[in-house]
Amino acid sequence: MQGKMNVELLVLLVLEHKELYDKRDSDYKNLDKRELLWSGIAQQMGLDVEEVKHKWKSLRDTYTRKKHEDDCRSGQAAKNNELWKFMKVMEFLDITIHSCVKARESEKEERRREKEERREQRREQQNDENYLFALGLIPALRRLSPAVQSSVKLKITSAQSPVTYHQVPPHTPTNYGCSTTSWLP
């Protein structure tokens, strides 16, 4: 490194190029353009490209960490916390930080909701008489040979099919002067 790096200048130069820090920018994934921008910034600062990129990554990571720490603190701990000297100048990163945090939070919320739904389904199954009855048949079925298991399953299905297809639906339609056809055989 040639002397001390001017951090404020680096931050201001990066600020001019949203594609270097905002993943939502259409050119963020254009590596050629980003490399060209980093080369220009390094040249303006009279430094090596890798030095400049490394310093920026360090600054961005520090800002993100400090911002997260500040957001999580409350009360006296927040009041006694001395601000990092580059906090104000790097506030433009807030839009990128918060969008990532919100995305992670919504993913967590979705996983929590799915987990709760699975838990509720298990509770319902544990209270369902028919489910518990069928579950009770499993140990007896397992003691049978595979051929006998198949035969028992076939008999259960055969006994259940006619009942299922000829059963009165839970909500029988009201007869509005139409022919009276029986739902039962």
C-alpha positions in Angstrom: 0.0 0.0 0.0 1.3 3.4 -1.0 0.8 5.5 2.2 -2.5 5.8 4.1 -5.7 5.1 2.1 -8.2 8.0 2.0 -11.3 6.0 3.2 -13.7 8.9 2.8 -12.7 9.2 -0.9 -13.1 5.5 -1.4 -16.6 5.6 0.0 -17.6 8.6 -2.1 -16.2 7.0 -5.2 -18.1 3.8 -4.5 -21.3 5.8 -3.7 -21.2 7.1 -7.3 -21.6 3.5 -8.7 -24.6 1.8 -7.3 -23.7 -1.4 -9.3 -20.8 -1.9 -6.9 -22.9 -2.2 -3.7 -26.6 -2.7 -4.6 -27.5 -6.3 -5.6 -30.8 -5.0 -7.0 -29.0 -2.9 -9.6 -29.3 -4.4 -13.1 -25.5 -4.1 -13.6 -24.5 -5.7 -10.3 -23.9 -9.0 -11.9 -22.0 -7.5 -14.9 -18.5 -8.5 -13.7 -16.8 -6.8 -16.6 -18.4 -3.5 -15.8 -17.7 -3.8 -12.1 -14.0 -4.6 -12.7 -13.7 -1.6 -15.0 -15.3 0.6 -12.2 -12.9 -0.8 -9.6 -10.0 -0.2 -11.9 -11.1 3.4 -12.3 -11.5 3.9 -8.6 -8.1 2.4 -7.9 -6.5 4.6 -10.5 -8.1 7.8 -9.1 -6.8 6.8 -5.7 -3.4 5.8 -7.0 -3.7 2.3 -5.5 -3.9 -1.3 -6.6 -7.3 -2.7 -7.6 -7.2 -5.6 -5.1 -6.2 -3.2 -2.2 -9.2 -1.0 -3.0 -11.6 -3.9 -3.3 -10.3 -5.5 -0.1 -10.6 -2.2 1.8 -14.2 -1.7 0.5 -15.2 -5.2 1.6 -13.7 -4.6 5.0 -15.6 -1.2 5.3 -18.9 -2.7 4.1 -18.6 -5.7 6.5 -17.8 -3.4 9.4 -20.6 -1.1 8.6 -23.1 -4.0 8.3 -21.9 -5.4 11.6 -22.0 -2.1 13.4 -25.4 -1.3 12.0 -26.7 -4.7 13.2 -25.3 -4.1 16.6 -26.9 -0.7 16.9 -30.2 -2.0 15.7 -30.1 -4.8 18.3 -29.1 -2.5 21.3 -31.6 -0.7 23.4 -31.7 1.5 26.5 -28.5 2.5 28.2 -26.3 0.2 26.1 -27.3 2.1 23.0 -26.7 5.5 24.5 -23.2 4.6 25.7 -22.2 3.2 22.4 -19.7 5.4 20.5 -20.4 5.7 16.8 -17.9 4.3 14.4 -16.3 7.2 12.5 -17.6 6.1 9.1 -21.2 5.3 10.1 -22.7 8.5 8.7 -20.8 8.5 5.4 -21.8 4.9 4.7 -25.6 5.3 5.5 -26.3 4.9 1.8 -25.8 1.1 2.3 -28.9 1.0 4.5 -31.2 0.2 1.6 -29.2 -2.8 0.7 -28.8 -4.0 4.3 -32.4 -3.7 5.2 -33.7 -5.5 2.1 -31.5 -8.5 2.9 -32.6 -8.5 6.5 -36.3 -8.3 5.5 -35.9 -11.1 3.0 -34.2 -13.3 5.7 -36.9 -12.4 8.2 -39.7 -13.3 5.8 -38.0 -16.6 5.0 -37.8 -17.3 8.8 -41.5 -16.4 9.2 -42.5 -18.7 6.3 -40.5 -21.6 7.8 -42.1 -20.9 11.2 -45.6 -20.9 9.6 -44.9 -24.2 7.8 -43.6 -25.8 11.0 -46.7 -24.6 12.9 -49.0 -26.1 10.1 -47.2 -29.4 10.3 -47.6 -29.4 14.1 -51.3 -28.7 13.8 -51.7 -31.5 11.3 -50.1 -33.9 13.7 -52.4 -32.7 16.5 -55.4 -33.3 14.3 -54.2 -36.7 13.3 -53.6 -37.7 17.0 -57.2 -36.7 17.7 -58.8 -38.4 14.7 -60.5 -41.7 15.7 -60.3 -43.2 12.2 -56.6 -42.3 11.9 -55.9 -43.9 15.2 -57.9 -47.0 14.3 -56.0 -47.5 11.1 -52.8 -46.9 13.0 -53.8 -49.7 15.4 -54.0 -52.1 12.5 -50.4 -51.7 11.5 -48.8 -53.9 14.2 -51.2 -56.8 13.3 -50.5 -56.3 9.5 -46.8 -56.4 10.1 -47.0 -59.8 11.8 -48.5 -61.3 8.6 -46.7 -62.6 5.6 -46.5 -60.3 2.6 -49.0 -62.4 0.7 -51.5 -62.3 3.5 -50.9 -58.6 4.0 -51.8 -58.0 0.4 -55.0 -60.1 0.8 -56.1 -58.2 3.9 -55.4 -54.8 2.2 -57.5 -56.0 -0.8 -60.4 -57.1 1.4 -60.4 -53.8 3.3 -60.4 -51.9 0.1 -63.1 -54.1 -1.4 -65.3 -53.6 1.7 -64.7 -49.9 1.8 -65.3 -49.1 -1.9 -69.0 -49.8 -2.2 -69.7 -47.9 1.0 -67.7 -44.9 -0.2 -69.3 -44.7 -3.7 -72.9 -45.2 -2.5 -72.9 -43.1 0.6 -75.2 -40.1 1.0 -73.1 -37.0 0.6 -72.7 -34.9 3.8 -74.7 -32.1 2.1 -77.6 -33.6 0.2 -79.1 -31.3 -2.4 -82.5 -29.8 -1.8 -85.2 -31.3 -4.1 -86.6 -28.4 -6.2 -89.3 -30.4 -8.0 -86.8 -32.6 -9.8 -87.1 -36.4 -9.9 -86.3 -38.1 -6.6 -83.4 -40.4 -7.2 -82.1 -42.2 -4.2 -78.5 -41.8 -3.3 -78.4 -45.3 -1.9 -78.4 -48.5 -4.0 
